[in-house]
Amino acid sequence: MSEDDKLDVARIAWAHFGSDKSKSMDGAVTRVLAEKYIARGDDGNALFDADGEPILLPQGQRPTEHQIREIVEQTRSLSSAYKARHGNADYNNNVKPRIGSVMDDCNGPGDVYEVDATVLDVHLVDSETRQTIIGKPTFYLVTDRASRLIVGFHVRLTPPIGVLGFGFPTIAATAAGH
């Protein structure tokens, strides 16, 4: 297949598939076959079967569906195809690779603390009767982002609460020696 044929295949496919989210790659391949590789009569007109479907050239005279897909995928990157179909904002928010890490926001040990609360899967019972369930405890853990060390923990019977209502910044600062 010549380079001009490959460019023509890619142009037809991307015109069908490129900017419309409702169109599929299968539809683009079918469009390429129907436009470029349709059998023609002696007068140059396209030939159709009794159902109105185009009659395609025989297998050896046209590329396979797999070859058409390869040509289409080689002509444009996946990111540019996604941008054309879904828009730049959607690409930037949902697909674009993230460069960097949460460590970029941290200046060193003691700068940023992370707090997590988990309800433990254990029921506590009353110490006197041992028949009354008093609830499930919540385990709070404070870690230093830079060193990844545990700087504090706490177990409490109340459900998880916000950090400001519990005073974790004071506990973390004390544990870090500030």
Secondary structure as the mmCIF struct_conf table of DSSP 4:
data_model
#
loop_
_struct_conf.conf_type_id
_struct_conf.id
_struct_conf.beg_label_comp_id
_struct_conf.beg_label_asym_id
_struct_conf.beg_label_seq_id
_struct_conf.end_label_comp_id
_struct_conf.end_label_asym_id
_struct_conf.end_label_seq_id
HELX_RH_AL_P HELX_RH_AL_P1 GLU A 3 PHE A 17
BEND BEND1 GLY A 18 SER A 19
TURN_TY1_P TURN_TY1_P1 LYS A 21 SER A 22
HELX_RH_AL_P HELX_RH_AL_P2 MET A 25 LYS A 36
BEND BEND2 TYR A 37 TYR A 37
STRN STRN1 ILE A 38 ILE A 38
STRN STRN2 ARG A 40 ARG A 40
TURN_TY1_P TURN_TY1_P2 ASP A 42 ASP A 43
BEND BEND3 GLY A 44 GLY A 44
HELX_LH_PP_P HELX_LH_PP_P1 ASN A 45 ASN A 45
STRN STRN3 ALA A 46 ALA A 46
HELX_LH_PP_P HELX_LH_PP_P2 LEU A 47 LEU A 47
STRN STRN4 PHE A 48 PHE A 48
TURN_TY1_P TURN_TY1_P3 ALA A 50 ASP A 51
BEND BEND4 GLY A 52 GLY A 52
HELX_LH_PP_P HELX_LH_PP_P3 GLU A 53 GLU A 53
STRN STRN5 PRO A 54 PRO A 54
HELX_LH_PP_P HELX_LH_PP_P4 ILE A 55 ILE A 55
STRN STRN6 LEU A 56 LEU A 56
HELX_LH_PP_P HELX_LH_PP_P5 LEU A 57 PRO A 58
HELX_RH_3T_P HELX_RH_3T_P1 GLN A 59 GLN A 61
BEND BEND5 ARG A 62 ARG A 62
HELX_RH_AL_P HELX_RH_AL_P3 GLU A 65 THR A 75
BEND BEND6 ARG A 76 ARG A 76
HELX_RH_AL_P HELX_RH_AL_P4 LEU A 78 HIS A 86
HELX_RH_AL_P HELX_RH_AL_P5 ASN A 88 ASN A 94
TURN_TY1_P TURN_TY1_P4 VAL A 95 VAL A 95
BEND BEND7 LYS A 96 LYS A 96
HELX_LH_PP_P HELX_LH_PP_P6 PRO A 97 ARG A 98
BEND BEND8 GLY A 100 GLY A 100
HELX_RH_3T_P HELX_RH_3T_P2 VAL A 102 ASP A 105
BEND BEND9 GLY A 108 GLY A 108
TURN_TY1_P TURN_TY1_P5 PRO A 109 GLY A 110
BEND BEND10 ASP A 111 ASP A 111
STRN STRN7 TYR A 113 VAL A 119
BEND BEND11 ASP A 121 ASP A 121
STRN STRN8 LEU A 124 VAL A 125
TURN_TY1_P TURN_TY1_P6 SER A 127 THR A 129
BEND BEND12 ARG A 130 ARG A 130
BEND BEND13 THR A 132 THR A 132
STRN STRN9 ILE A 133 GLY A 135
STRN STRN10 THR A 138 ASP A 144
TURN_TY1_P TURN_TY1_P7 ARG A 145 SER A 147
STRN STRN11 ILE A 150 ARG A 156
BEND BEND14 LEU A 157 THR A 158
HELX_LH_PP_P HELX_LH_PP_P7 PRO A 159 PRO A 160
HELX_RH_AL_P HELX_RH_AL_P6 VAL A 163 PHE A 166
TURN_TY1_P TURN_TY1_P8 GLY A 167 GLY A 167
HELX_RH_AL_P HELX_RH_AL_P7 PHE A 168 ALA A 175
TURN_TY1_P TURN_TY1_P9 ALA A 176 GLY A 177
#
